């Protein structure tokens, strides 16, 4: 079995923390931290991920692995040289000219229901839903697979803060932006078309 005890103890001491302080942060007992450091037991996967985040170190380094693992390549945002093919994220180009502007937007389970100023009602998958679905793809999933393990805005389907700007741009949660062209050209007239 992997011996992470020494590494864990070094990281804890570098932060000038006691075993109790680390235990409180991880919601475990100080005895549990002591057992980990003595290699008498090992943290479970969830705790290992918490330790990785807390100490700002990869799980590979925490476990003492020198080479990047398959999981690192799979979940890495960078990882450009770890997988053979990289898909470029380029913005689509839309035809020039005016498009109808959104006057009302609702989010139902990450499907945006958009009412335009010309009276049309159209449907569009949210960026979050597209990223979530892409996470299952080998070619489009890089940097998005964190969504599969609980990262990202998982509450989006429960309710959304939606703002429609004067130029017709729609903001979800103040930062997820949809241009008027994207809303019009990427949306479908029927939800079943998504």
Order of alpha helices (4+ residues) and beta strands (2+ residues): alpha-alpha-alpha-alpha-alpha-alpha-beta-beta-beta-alpha-beta-beta-beta-alpha
